[in-house]
Amino acid sequence: MNIESVKILDCTLRDGGYYTNWDFDEALVDSYLKSCESLPLDYLEIGYRSPVKSEYLGKYFYCPDSVLKAVRQVSAKKIAVLLNEKDVSLDDLEPLLGHCTDLIDLVRVAVNPVNFGRAVTLARGLKDMGYEVAFNVMYMSNWHKVDGFFDQLDQVNGLVDYFYLVDSFGGVYPDDVRSIVTQVKSKINSKVGFHGHNNMELGLINTLTAIEAGAEIVDATIRGMGRGAGNLKMELLLTCLSSKFGLEVDFNALGRVVAAYGPLQDMHQWGTNLPYMVSGANSLPQKDVMEWVSKRFYSMNSIVQALNNQSAGVEDNIKFNAFSPEKSYQSVLIIGGGPSASDHAAALNEWASKETDLCIVHASSKNANYYIDLNKDQFFCLVGNEGHRLEDQSAAGFDFVSKCILPPFPRKMGTYVPAELAEKSFELQKVQFTGKVKDSHTVLALQTAIELGARNIYLAGYDGYSGDAIRQVELEMANENETLFLNFMENHGTLTSLTPTKYESLSEISVYAKI
C-alpha cells in the first residue's frame, strides 16, 4: 500500500463544535492551525457554512469570510467546509459560496441517503462554481434499507470528487466496511472516503480496513473530538500510519496540538461509554444520547433501557397506575439534593414533625436517610438515577416510603423501580404547569405538590449554583429550575425556601425562625 496516496482530512473544528457550540478560543485555533502545518494532513475542515438559524451558533458554524481569511493567513493546507443538505437549497449556494472560491477548496455535503437525488443537484451547482466536492453520505449501516440506493450512485460521476462512507452511528464492523467500500467502488469513479465514529472503539480498525479496501481519503480529529462518542483520534491514526507504513510525522507538532486540546476534553468529557456503545451497536442516533449523558443526570441503566426500548420499537417497558392521592395536604416540603437539606436536617425534622398537615416530597433521594425517622407521609420522585439511589440509601428497608411518583407514560428514559416498591409506584397522568420538560426531578416534585392539593409549598436543598467554577451542566440545570419555579408560580402561588438558596425566584424564610 502506498500510504502517501491516501489523503487525510482533519475535521476537529467542525465535528468538535457539537461540544462547544462552534466557538473555540482563538489562541487554541491558532495553535491548532500552526501545528497542523507541520503534520501530513491534506485538508482542514474548519466548520459549517450555513444559512441563518434561529438560535445562537458560533463562528465555526457559519465560517464568515473574516474567519476564512484569518485561516488562510495562517494555514497553507486545503480548506474544507461542510454544508448540511437538509438546510441548503440550490438557491442558497450563490449567497453562501459564490464569492469564496479563493478561500475554500473543498465543499463537503452531509447527505441523508433518502435525499440522494436532491444532493446531486447541489453537487452540480457546487461543481459549476469551481469547488472540489465531497458527499458525506450518512447512516452507512442503514444504506441497505433504502430502496434503490446503490443503483443511483453513478449519478455522482463527474460531479463528486470524494464519496464518503459515514458511520453515523459508530457501529459498523470491518467486514461491513470492506464490503461497502468494494460495492461503492464498483458503481462510481469518484474517490471513496471513510468517516468513522468511535462508539464501539472501532474507528481505527475500520479506517485501516477502508484504506486496505481502496479508500483514498479518511477523516480523524484531535483527541477524537466530535459529536457524541467522537471520532478516530488523529494522533492514533498518524502514529499507526507512521509505525506500520512509514508515514513521516512531526511528533513534536502532534504532541503540541494534542496537549492544547486537553483542557477542552477535561471540560466536555467526550469519548465513548456504555450508552454510546449500545446506540452504536443498534444503529441508533447519537443526538439523544449526547443530551442524556452530558446534560441530564440519568443513570446508565436508564439510558440503556431507553436505547433498548428504541431498538425494540416500544414506548416504555412498564406502565403503572395513575397517581390519585387519597387525601390532600395543607403543606408540602420538597427536599432537593443540595447539601443544605443535610446540613439543616435536624431543624427541618424538628419543624416538620410539629406541622399537623404536612407531607414530604423528595425530588431527589440523595438526602433521604436524614428523614427516615420522620413520621410523615413521604413521596419519592423516581426519575433518572433515583430508583437505584433510593435502593442504595435504604438498607433498612422501604417502610418510610409512602408512594413513588414517576413521569407520565411513556417515559423516554424507560423505567426502573425497585421490586419492593412496585406496588407503591404510580405515574402522573400529565404535567400541567409547564411545557419545558416533563421528566426532571423538579418538575415531578412540583406537579406532585399540585396533585396533593398543597396550599403552602416549602423547599429545602435547592441551593443553586454560583462561582467561577460552575460547570455548564450545572448552569443549565439551574436555569431550567428557575424557569420551572416561575412557570409554577404563575398559577399556583409562592414557593418558599427554608434553607439558603441562590434561586432568585424563590422566597426565603429560615427554618430556624419557624422552630
Stockholm file with secondary structure:
# STOCKHOLM 1.0

chainA/1-515         MNIESVKILDCTLRDGGYYTNWDFDEALVDSYLKSCESLPLDYLEIGYRSPVKSEYLGKYFYCPDSVLKAVRQVSAKKIAVLLNEKDVSLDDLEPLLGHCTDLIDLVRVAVNPVNFGRAVTLARGLKDMGYEVAFNVMYMSNWHKVDGFFDQLDQVNGLVDYFYLVDSFGGVYPDDVRSIVTQVKSKINSKVGFHGHNNMELGLINTLTAIEAGAEIVDATIRGMGRGAGNLKMELLLTCLSSKFGLEVDFNALGRVVAAYGPLQDMHQWGTNLPYMVSGANSLPQKDVMEWVSKRFYSMNSIVQALNNQSAGVEDNIKFNAFSPEKSYQSVLIIGGGPSASDHAAALNEWASKETDLCIVHASSKNANYYIDLNKDQFFCLVGNEGHRLEDQSAAGFDFVSKCILPPFPRKMGTYVPAELAEKSFELQKVQFTGKVKDSHTVLALQTAIELGARNIYLAGYDGYSGDAIRQVELEMANENETLFLNFMENHGTLTSLTPTKYESLSEISVYAKI
#=GR chainA/1-515 SS CCGGGSEEEECHHHHHHHHHTTCCCHHHHHHHHHHHHTSSCSEEEEEECCCCCSSCCCHHHHCCHHHHHHHHHHCCSEEEEEEEGGGCCGGGHHHHHTTCTTTCSEEEEEECGGGHHHHHHHHHHHHHHTCEEEEEECCGGGGGGSTTTGGGGGGGTTTCSEEEEEETTSCCCHHHHHHHHHHHHTTCCSEEEEEEBCTTSCHHHHHHHHHHHTCCEEEEBGGGCCSTTCBCBHHHHHHHHHHHHCCCCCHHHHHHHHHHTHHHHHHHCCSCCHHHHHHHHTTCCHHHHHHHHHHSCCCHHHHHHHHHHHHHTCSCSCCCCBCCCSSCCSEEEEECSSTHHHHTHHHHHHHHHHCSSEEEEESCSTTGGGGTTCCSCEEEECCTTHHHHHHHHCTTCSTTCCEEEECSSSCTTCCCCCGGGGGGEEECSCCCSCSSCSSSHHHHHHHHHHHTTCSEEEEESCCCCCSTTCCHHHHHHHHHHHHHHHHHHHHHCCEEESSCCCCTTSEECCGGGGC
#=GC SS_cons         CCGGGSEEEECHHHHHHHHHTTCCCHHHHHHHHHHHHTSSCSEEEEEECCCCCSSCCCHHHHCCHHHHHHHHHHCCSEEEEEEEGGGCCGGGHHHHHTTCTTTCSEEEEEECGGGHHHHHHHHHHHHHHTCEEEEEECCGGGGGGSTTTGGGGGGGTTTCSEEEEEETTSCCCHHHHHHHHHHHHTTCCSEEEEEEBCTTSCHHHHHHHHHHHTCCEEEEBGGGCCSTTCBCBHHHHHHHHHHHHCCCCCHHHHHHHHHHTHHHHHHHCCSCCHHHHHHHHTTCCHHHHHHHHHHSCCCHHHHHHHHHHHHHTCSCSCCCCBCCCSSCCSEEEEECSSTHHHHTHHHHHHHHHHCSSEEEEESCSTTGGGGTTCCSCEEEECCTTHHHHHHHHCTTCSTTCCEEEECSSSCTTCCCCCGGGGGGEEECSCCCSCSSCSSSHHHHHHHHHHHTTCSEEEEESCCCCCSTTCCHHHHHHHHHHHHHHHHHHHHHCCEEESSCCCCTTSEECCGGGGC
//
